Amino acid sequence: MISVEEARTRIIQGLRATTAQVVPLPEAWNRVTAKPILARLSQPPQDVSAMDGYALRAKDGSRDAKLRVIGSAPAGHPFQGCVGPSEAVRIFTGSIVPQGADAILLQEDARTEGDAVVVQESVTQARHIRRAGQDFLAGDEVVPAGKRLTARDIGLAAAANHPWIVVHHRPRIAILATGDEIALPGEPIPPGGIVSSNAHALAAIVQAASGEPIVLPIARDDSEAIAAAADAIATTDLLVTTGGASVGEHDLVMSGLRARGLELDFWKIAMRPGKPLMYGRLGSVPVLGLPGNPVSALVCAILFLLPAVGRLSGLTAEPVSVTRAILGAAVKENDQRADYLRATLEWREGHAVVTPFPVQDSAMLRNLARAGALVIRSPHAPALQGGAQVDVIRLDFLGV
């Protein structure tokens, strides 16, 4: 068995980002930039007022000075003249500062008298003026390549005058559930069978990572059926199987795919849940074989599938983020396998507290759905009492 870290490295190092495409800005959210986004203009393009008030010369803005108002400059309608001695122009937030003015008298610091304004608080030169290019200049890199676009990035790209963005294609992830005993939700359940949750959950994880899931029909416990299903993946970027990767006589994923030329990289990881994890390559398509137990499949998907889809999407190869929390209950000494304990997450006096569920069975999907975090227990980790600091994977951070 290999370690979680080695398995993740070997999976990621063989993956390459998808090719680039141009998409409309409204469709770019959560996509990964394939090239930097450079500003097509300066922001703001000219000096503008940050407040409502009056534009004037700072030397004329002493307390009790009386200035003649010579015009108005609403946003989008710049004043065409020049501000001279003892003159002011009515101005609003976002309005271009008129020529000759170098200060803003706040509206609340002014008193109007007919066509004049009286300064009630002295002004300071350049105060309340946003200088041209204060946010960014034309040609500046506002978003780097290899960045997953947030709503904030979309706003920034729009401000930089980009209606179209160059991003990586969404990776196409084929998902193949296997087993005679499983049926999709709503279908007749065979005798002794169960409803398959894995394909739908894995598809949701792929979507969360901005991939495009392609859920294949269930493959029965027959090597030829599994091999035939593999024939449908030639145009995909990754095949994910679930079930059939253990050591039983009906676990036929490996033999079925080998019939189509699977080159196995590794099989079995020193972790719990999820020991029977497989990785290899079927021609040009990488293959990630997940366990059949739903908790094992999803924990492995968090640790390996999320980074893999991210790498295919154009991100750098980074593991899932780990943070620290306080144990809410004691945990026992660990054995030779890394353990990922499903745990509740709550806040006590400003601290994140994680409490593992008493039963950690890999078939108990409800506990995983209720969990807020996975508590990471390294191989041979000592027993810990409640109150100890531990490493955790925050599931709310992952959006899954």
N, C-alpha and C positions, 0 to 999 in steps of 0.2 A: 504493500500500500504506500502511496505517496502522500505528502502533506497537502493541505488546502492551498498553501501559498505556491507550491510547485505546480499543482494542477492548474491554478489560475494563470500562472505565468505561461505554461505550455499551451493553454487554450488561446490566450491573447496574442502570443507572439506569432501565431500562424494566420492571424486575421488581418485583412486589409480593408481600408475604408471604401465604401461604395463610390461610384463616379459622381460627378457634379451635375446639377441641373439648375435652371433658373425658375424661380417660383414667384408669384405675386406676393407682395409684402403681407397681406392678410393671411396667407397660407404658410408663412415662415415660422410661426411660433413653435417652439420646441424642436425645430430642426437645427442641424449643426452647420455652421458656415464653412463653405469649401474654399473661400478666399476672404481676405480682409474687406471690411466695409469702410470705404474712405468717404469723408464728407465732401459733398458736391458744392457746398457753399459754407460761408462762415455764419456762426450763430452766436449772438445776433449779428445780422449783416451790417448794421450801423449802430452807433451809440443810441440807446433807448432809455426811457425813464422807467425806473423800478416802482414808482409810486404815482398816485394822482396828485396834482399840484400845479406849480408854475415853473417854467424854465426861465432862467435869468443868468446874468453874469454874477459870479460870486462876489466881486468887488462892490456890487450894488445891493447885496443881500444882507446888510447890517440891520439890526433890530430897529424898528419904527420907520425904516425907509419906505417911501411911497413910490410905486412903480406904475407906469402906464401899461395896461394890457393891450397889446397890439394885434392879438389874434388867438386862434385856438388850433390845437394839433391833436385831434382824435386819432386813435390807433387806426392805421391804414390810410390816413389823410395828412401827410406831413405838411408843416407850415413852410411856405415857399420863401419867406423873407429872411431877414437876419435880425437877431436881437441886438439892439444897441444900448447905449448908456441909459439907465433908469427905465428900461423897458422889460416886459415879461410876456410870455406866451402861455396861455392855459394849456396844460398837458395832462395826459392820462397814462396809466400803466401800459407799457408796451409801445408808446408813441416814440417816434424818432425825435431826438433832441435837436432843436433848431440850430442852425448856424449861428455862432456868436455866443450861445449859452453854454455854461460850464457848471451849472449847479441847479438843483431842484429844491424849490420851496414847497414843503408839504402843505397839502390842502388844509389840514388842521392847524397849521402854524401861520395861516394867512387870514386877513380880513379884507373883504371887498368894499370898495367905496366908489360906486358908479362904474366908470371904465378904468378904475385903478385898483391896485391891491396893496395892502399895507403888511410889511414883514413883521411878524410878532415874535419869531425866533430866528436868530441869525443863521445863515446857511453856511455850509462848508463846500469848498470846491470839489467836484466830482462825486460828492455823496449822493446816493440814490440814482446814480447813472450806471447802467450796465454797458460796459465798453464793447465795441465791435469785436467779435471773436472771443468774448469772455468764456463761452462754453466750449467752442471748438472753432478751428480755422479750416477753410477750404483745403482739402488734401490730407487733413489729419485722419489717422486710423481711429475710428470710433468703436469698432467691434473687430476683434482679431479673428483670424481663421481658426477653426477647431473649437468654436464656442457654441454651446447650446443656447439658442435664442430665448430669452425670457421676455415677458411682456414689457419690461423696462428697455431691453435691447430693441424691441420692435418700435417703441416710441422714439428711441434715439436714431434708429435707421430712418424713420419717417422724417424726423427733424433735419436729418442730413440729406433729405430730398431723394430718397431711394424708393421708387415704386416697385422694384424688382430686386430679389436677393439671390445670390448664388449659394446654394446649399448642397449637401450630399443627398443622394437618393435615400429614401427610407429603405433600410435593409428588409428584404423579404424573408421571413422566417417560417419554414414549414414545420408544422407540429403534428406528430404521429403518435396517437395513443394505441397501445396494443393490449390484447387479452381477450380470450373467449368470454370472460365473466363480466365484461363492462358493457354498459349501454349509455347512450347520450341522454341528457335530461329530457323527459317526456316520452322516450321510446319504451317499448315493452322490455322489462328486465328479465333476463333468462333465469332459469332455476339456479339458485346459489349465486346469482350475479349481484352486481352493485352498479350504482350510477357513477359514471366517470365525471370527476370534477377537474381533473388535471388539465385537459386540453383547453377548457375555458379559462381557467386561472392563468395558465401559461400565456394564452393569447392576450389576456389583460396586462400581464407583465411586459410583454413585447410592445404593446401599445403605449404603456407608460414610458417606455424607453424610446418612443418615437419610431418603432419598427412597424412593419406591416405583417401581421400574422396570417398564415394560410393553414387553416385547420383541415387536415386530410381525414378521409373516412377511417374509422377504427380498423386496424389490421388484426385479424384473428391469430391465434397461437399456431401459426403455420409458417415455416421458413419461407416458402414460396410466396405466401401472401404478403409477408413483410418485405421481401425482395421486390415484389411487384409494386408495392406502395412507394418504394424508393425510386422507381422509374419516373415519378412525377416531380422530382425535386431539381431537375437539371438547371432550371432558371432561377433557383432561389439562392440566397446567400448563406443559409445555415439550416440544417435539419436538426430538430429537437425531437427525440423520442422519449416516451415515458412508459415504464413497465418493461418487463422482459429482459432486463439487463443483469439479473442476479445469477444464481448458480443452479437453479432448478431445471428439470428436464423440459419444462414448458417455457423457459426463458430463452426465447429464440431470436431476439433482436440481433445479437452479434452474428450468429450463424447465417441468418437471413440476409444481412447486409454484406457479409463476407462473400456471399454468392454473387453479389454485384460489384465486388472489388474493394470492399472496405479495408483501409489501412489503419490498423489500430495503433493509437499513440499510447494510451494508458487505460487501465480499468481498475477500479477500487481506490478509494481515498480514505485516509485515516481520519474520518469525521463521523459524527452522529448528530442528527440523522443524515443518511445519504451515502453510506459506504459504497454501494454498487453503482458508481458513476463512471460512465464510459466516454472517451473522446477519441475521435479519429477523423479520417477524411475519406469521402466517397467520390473519387475523381477530384474535381475542383471544389466540391461542396464540403465544408466542415460538418461533422456530426457530433452532437452532444446528446448522450444517452442518459436520461434521468431515471431515478428509481420510480417504481409504481405507487408506493405509499404516498398519499397526497401531501403530507407534511414534509416528507423527505424530498419530494419533487420540488416543492415551493421553496424550501430552504436552500436547496442546491441552485434553484433558479435565481434566488437573490444573490448568492455568492458568485455564481459563474455566468448565468445567462444575461443578467443585467449588464455586467461589464463587457460581455461579448457583443451584445447589441449596441452598446455605446461605442465600442471600438469600430464596429462596422459602420456606424452612423457618422464617424469622423472624429470622435473624441480620442484623447490620449488614453493609454492603458492604465487606469487607476482602479484599485479595489474599492469596494463599497465602503463608505465613510464609517469610521468607528469613533465613538465618543465615550465619555465616562459617566457612570451613574453609581448610586448607592444601593447596595443589596437590602431588600426589605425582609429577607429571611435567610437562614443559613443554607449553604450548599455543601454537599459532601465532596470528598476527594475525587478527582477525575482519574480515568484510566489512560491508556495509550492513544486514544482517539480524541481529537478536538470535538468539543460538545457545544451545541448552539441551543440553549435553553429558552423555550418560549416563556415570556414573562409579561406581566402587566406593567404599565408605566403610569406613575402618578407623581404629583408634585407636593412635596412637604417642606414648608418653610423655605421655599425657593430652590429646593434641590430635587433633581430627578431621582426617583426611587423605583427600582425594578424588583419585582417579586416573582420568581419562577413558579409556574403551576406545579402542584404536587405530583401530577402524573404527566410524563413527557412522552407518551406513546405516539409513534410516528403516523398513526392512522387517525389521530384526534384532530380533525381539521377545525373544529369549533374553537379549541383553545388557541390555535394559530390565528384565527380570525379575530379573536378577542385580544391578542397580544399587542403590546405597544413596542416591544423590543425583543431582540435576541441577545441573551447573555452569553458572552464568549468565554468558554472554559478551555484553556490550552491543555495539550496532553500533559498528564501527570500534575495538573494544578492541585495545590493543597486545598483542604477543606477551609471554608470561610464562614464567619459568623455574620449575622445581619449587621449592617452598618459599614461593612467593608466596601472599598471602591472596586468596581469591576469595569471591564470594557464591554460595550454594548453596541449593537447595530439598531439605531432608531428606525422603526418601520414607517413612522409618520414622515421622517425626512425623505424616504424613498418614494413616497406616493403610491405604495403598493399595499 
